Amino acid sequence: MKHLVRPFLIAAVALTLFGMSSLAVSQANASVSEVNLNSSTVQVVHNTAPNSDVLNMSLNVTNNGDNGTGDCNGGLNDFLEAGFLVAVSRFSCATFFSSCIGICPDFEAEIIPVEHEIGSSAYGTFFGPSGAGSIAAKIVALVTPPNTCGTWSINLQATCQNLSLVTGPQVALFLIDADFDAGPFFCAACFDVNVNVGTGITKPHHGVHSVRHH
């Protein structure tokens, strides 16, 4: 794992991203999206008690490097090595900045994985607090396509969330890499994705475990 100045930088970008106006977004749209979302499964489980909702996500992501050139900026475009920020909004990518009132997005998290290596394979685990609940995530490095910075599978579960306003059928999914140029939404790549919304208790995602750091 490369030791990068990640938490401060990514947190600063998060504040920038979700405080920008629609005018600022239009100015940023000239940027090239570096991140491809190859596939996604997003599930929101509403429970009866307040702040007890659950978010499950399974993503497959590729980072094409700075301006899509394969330049990985010293590892900052590597989601496993450098971490990333993920956010979910009930609004669409197009309407997020004009429609967002109050607390936006509905969920956001800074994921800084602890990297593990088994032979030539690498994966990362993350466990941390999120409001009244917690986040558990696992990111696995897959085969790197030519001229990219990598492809990863990401499984994430967040518990004890307030997602009552997320009712589907789609959400906006934001991804930010550690050098703040993942896409045109002021540092973020944004994707409108389908979301499965239901009620009851859900089992944890396969491959996502609570990790204790000693």
C-alpha positions in Angstrom: 0.0 0.0 0.0 1.4 3.4 -1.0 1.3 5.9 1.8 -0.5 8.9 0.3 -2.0 12.0 1.8 -5.5 10.6 1.2 -8.0 11.3 4.0 -7.5 15.0 4.1 -7.6 15.4 0.3 -10.6 13.2 -0.4 -12.5 14.8 2.4 -11.8 18.2 1.0 -13.0 17.2 -2.4 -16.2 15.8 -0.9 -17.0 19.2 0.7 -16.2 20.8 -2.7 -18.3 18.5 -4.7 -21.5 18.7 -2.6 -21.3 22.4 -2.1 -21.0 23.4 -5.8 -23.7 25.3 -7.7 -25.3 24.3 -11.0 -23.3 27.0 -12.7 -20.0 25.5 -11.5 -21.1 22.1 -12.7 -21.8 23.4 -16.2 -18.3 24.8 -16.2 -16.8 21.5 -15.2 -18.6 19.5 -17.9 -15.7 19.9 -20.3 -13.7 17.4 -18.2 -13.3 13.8 -19.4 -14.7 11.1 -17.2 -11.8 8.8 -16.1 -14.0 6.2 -14.4 -16.1 3.6 -16.1 -18.8 1.8 -14.2 -18.9 -1.6 -15.9 -21.7 -3.0 -13.8 -23.7 -2.2 -10.6 -26.2 -3.7 -8.2 -27.6 -1.3 -5.6 -30.1 -2.3 -2.9 -31.7 -0.2 -0.2 -33.5 -1.9 2.6 -36.0 0.2 4.6 -36.5 -0.9 8.2 -39.2 0.3 10.6 -37.0 1.9 13.3 -35.5 5.3 12.5 -31.9 5.3 11.1 -31.9 1.6 10.6 -31.9 1.3 6.8 -29.3 -0.7 5.0 -27.4 0.0 1.8 -25.8 -2.8 -0.3 -23.7 -2.2 -3.3 -21.8 -4.4 -5.7 -19.8 -2.5 -8.3 -17.3 -3.2 -11.1 -15.2 -0.2 -11.9 -12.3 0.7 -14.2 -10.1 3.8 -14.0 -8.7 5.0 -17.3 -6.2 7.3 -15.8 -5.8 11.1 -16.2 -7.9 12.3 -19.1 -8.4 8.7 -20.2 -4.7 8.3 -21.1 -3.7 5.5 -18.7 -1.6 7.9 -16.7 -2.2 6.8 -13.1 -0.7 9.9 -11.4 1.7 8.0 -9.1 -1.0 5.6 -8.0 -3.7 8.2 -7.1 -6.0 6.7 -9.8 -5.8 3.2 -8.2 -8.9 2.6 -6.1 -7.2 -0.2 -4.1 -3.9 1.6 -3.4 -5.2 5.1 -2.9 -8.8 4.8 -1.8 -11.9 6.5 -3.2 -15.1 8.3 -2.2 -18.5 7.0 -3.0 -21.9 8.7 -2.7 -25.5 8.0 -3.5 -28.3 10.5 -4.1 -32.0 10.1 -4.7 -31.7 12.7 -7.4 -30.3 12.1 -10.9 -26.9 13.2 -12.0 -28.5 15.9 -14.1 -30.7 17.3 -11.4 -28.6 16.7 -8.3 -27.2 20.3 -7.9 -30.5 22.0 -8.7 -32.7 19.7 -6.7 -30.6 19.0 -3.6 -32.0 20.7 -0.6 -30.7 20.1 3.0 -28.5 17.1 3.5 -27.1 15.8 0.2 -26.2 13.3 -0.9 -28.2 10.6 1.0 -25.1 8.5 1.6 -21.4 9.2 1.3 -18.3 7.4 2.5 -14.5 7.7 2.2 -13.2 4.2 1.6 -9.5 3.7 2.5 -8.8 0.0 2.1 -6.3 -2.0 4.1 -4.5 -3.9 1.3 -3.8 -7.7 1.5 -1.8 -9.7 -1.0 -2.0 -13.5 -1.6 0.5 -14.5 -4.2 -0.1 -12.3 -7.2 -3.6 -11.4 -6.1 -4.5 -8.3 -4.1 -7.6 -7.1 -2.3 -8.5 -4.6 0.3 -10.9 -4.5 3.3 -12.4 -1.5 5.1 -14.5 -1.2 8.2 -15.5 2.1 9.7 -18.3 4.2 11.3 -21.0 5.9 9.3 -23.4 8.0 11.3 -25.1 5.8 13.8 -24.0 2.7 11.9 -21.0 1.2 10.1 -19.6 0.5 6.7 -17.9 -2.8 5.7 -16.3 -3.0 2.2 -14.1 -5.3 0.2 -12.3 -4.3 -3.0 -10.6 -6.9 -5.2 -8.1 -6.1 -8.0 -9.1 -7.8 -11.2 -7.1 -8.1 -14.5 -6.0 -4.6 -15.5 -7.1 -3.8 -19.1 -4.4 -2.3 -21.3 -3.8 1.5 -20.9 -5.8 1.7 -17.7 -5.0 2.0 -14.0 -7.0 -1.0 -13.0 -10.4 -2.7 -12.7 -11.8 -3.6 -9.3 -14.9 -5.3 -7.9 -16.3 -3.4 -4.9 -18.7 -4.8 -2.4 -20.0 -2.5 0.3 -22.6 -2.6 3.0 -23.7 0.4 5.2 -26.0 -0.2 8.2 -28.1 2.0 10.4 -28.6 4.7 7.7 -31.4 7.1 7.0 -32.3 6.3 3.4 -36.1 6.9 3.8 -36.1 9.4 0.9 -34.5 6.9 -1.5 -37.5 5.2 -3.1 -36.2 4.3 -6.6 -36.3 3.3 -9.3 -32.8 5.0 -9.8 -30.2 6.8 -7.8 -27.2 8.9 -8.8 -23.9 7.1 -7.9 -20.9 9.3 -7.5 -17.3 8.0 -7.5 -14.2 10.2 -6.8 -10.6 9.0 -7.1 -7.8 10.3 -4.9 -6.6 12.9 -7.4 -10.0 14.5 -7.7 -10.5 14.2 -11.4 -12.7 11.1 -11.8 -15.3 13.0 -13.9 -17.1 16.2 -14.9 -19.2 16.7 -11.7 -16.4 18.6 -10.0 -14.1 15.8 -9.4 -16.7 13.0 -9.5 -17.9 10.6 -12.1 -21.7 10.3 -11.8 -23.9 7.4 -13.0 -27.6 7.0 -12.9 -28.1 3.4 -11.8 -31.1 1.2 -11.0 -31.8 0.6 -7.3 -33.8 -2.2 -5.7 -35.8 -0.8 -2.8 -37.5 -3.1 -0.2 -38.3 -3.7 3.4 -37.1 -6.1 6.0 -33.8 -7.5 7.1 -31.1 -8.2 4.5 -28.1 -10.5 4.8 -24.6 -9.0 4.4 -23.1 -8.9 1.0 -21.1 -12.0 0.0 -17.4 -11.1 0.6 -18.1 -8.2 2.9 -16.9 -8.8 6.5 -16.3 -6.6 9.5 -12.5 -6.2 9.8 -10.8 -5.5 13.1 -7.5 -3.7 12.9 -5.0 -4.5 15.6 
